[in-house]
Amino acid sequence: MSEPIANTALAEAVNAALATVIDPELRRPITELGMVESVAVDDAGRASLVVLLTISGCPLRETITADATNALLAVPGVAAVDVELKVMTQEQRDALKELLRGQGGQRGIPFNEPGSLTRVYAVASGKGGVGKSSVTVNLACALAAQGLRVGIVDADVYGFSVPGLMGITQQPTRVDDMILPPVAYGVKVISIGMFVSGNQPVAWRGPMLHRALEQFLTDVYFGDLDALFLDLPPGTGDIAISVAQLLPKAEILVVTTPQAAAADVAERAGAIATQTGQKVAGVIENMSYLEMPDGGRMELFGSGGGQVLAERLTATVGAEVPLLGQIPLDIQLREGGDTGVPIVLGQAGTPAAAALSGIAGQLAAKPRGLAGMKLGLQPR
Ligand SMILES: Nc1ncnc2c1ncn2[C@@H]1O[C@H](COP(=O)(O)OP(=O)(O)OP(=O)(O)O)[C@@H](O)[C@H]1O
């Protein structure tokens, strides 16, 4: 253990600097997480910092080392930095888990707690290939870019594609029974794809899917989120039912193409809400048109499907279901998906990115979910 820093002003500046170092997975200052074991600065201005990692193979050790070094070098009076990495003891890890999960460290789905303000959106579609995953990823990134805390659960078990769309190759870190999701563009992402090796198909049936989703929602540490998106498999299968059971507060976002036939199938995906008691937050029409070089619009997949679907769902569920936006076809949207840089971040000026950001803006404008919130009144 090193000596405490004698110079109070320097000690304060060093602590303040370390408080700016954010753990890349937990997204909280390393000082709050009990990750700073000790810090000392000698007369020559050489700082010695001991950082406690959650697990020995922590994939982000280099990021933490570099961030802590840079933060300390910015402190006047610090000329050089040595970082020693150690691993937490079981006791320290337990204390960390308790800090993250709250007193008693109980396990459960945090988004269902009465005080949870997270808005949960289940992104559904009638059929595959309409751009559900691309829309999910872009909405999440657009909200994160606005400073919101956002997570994605890629529950599209048969066609998981979110990690690829966001350029994520890192595996989740396990801290005992707690899973820390990789973060890309400020969005915490967990996917079935991170738990199967290579490109193996997931041949799971209903009960297993339900358990996998339940585990994601219980064991993955998302922290306090403003919005959580679930990318569902296409159709009205088991997962949609599981989501309704596991996250009754989840609102459904239905993605469709403008084609009348696609809207017909999508209506079934949205109408499931009448059976599950969920709310339909809105319809998103994707692949609405292709902008021609002369400024004209070619409606490759017909037109009007999104509006018709919104009207039909409004009638079916008995509450206003708005058409939240129409996203044009854009090669750059597909390319952004292929390279792992969502179009709202990589090509923000394009009409497709503007349409996606417009939809994200409508979601961001909604107040954080207050339904079922406790008033916090205590009987005296
Ligand atoms: N507006 C668009 N313009 C151009 N390409 C698009 C657009 N939307 C989606 N795509 C492309 O269409 C393909 C299918 O999109 P995506 O994977 O997002 O669909 P999906 O509905 O999630 O499919 P599945 O349910 O089968 O996983 C991808 O290659 C994607 O890049």
The ligand as a Gaussian input file, in Angstrom:
#p B3LYP/6-31G(d) Opt

LIG

0 1
 N      -33.732000       1.769000     -45.909000
 C      -32.868000       0.861000     -46.376000
 N      -32.122000       1.125000     -47.468000
 C      -31.245000       0.225000     -47.946000
 N      -31.023000      -0.984000     -47.416000
 C      -31.726000      -1.307000     -46.317000
 C      -32.682000      -0.401000     -45.731000
 N      -33.198000      -1.009000     -44.642000
 C      -32.602000      -2.218000     -44.521000
 N      -31.723000      -2.408000     -45.529000
 C      -30.913000      -3.581000     -45.799000
 O      -31.808000      -4.687000     -45.921000
 C      -31.250000      -5.860000     -45.342000
 C      -32.182000      -6.404000     -44.276000
 O      -32.209000      -5.496000     -43.188000
 P      -32.260000      -5.961000     -41.677000
 O      -31.303000      -7.066000     -41.417000
 O      -32.189000      -4.744000     -40.837000
 O      -33.740000      -6.564000     -41.674000
 P      -34.517000      -7.388000     -40.592000
 O      -35.943000      -7.051000     -40.796000
 O      -33.937000      -7.178000     -39.254000
 O      -34.261000      -8.861000     -41.049000
 P      -34.415000     -10.189000     -40.164000
 O      -35.666000     -10.045000     -39.401000
 O      -34.462000     -11.240000     -41.204000
 O      -33.212000     -10.232000     -39.274000
 C      -29.893000      -5.461000     -44.797000
 O      -28.920000      -5.767000     -45.744000
 C      -30.003000      -3.946000     -44.646000
 O      -28.757000      -3.297000     -44.783000

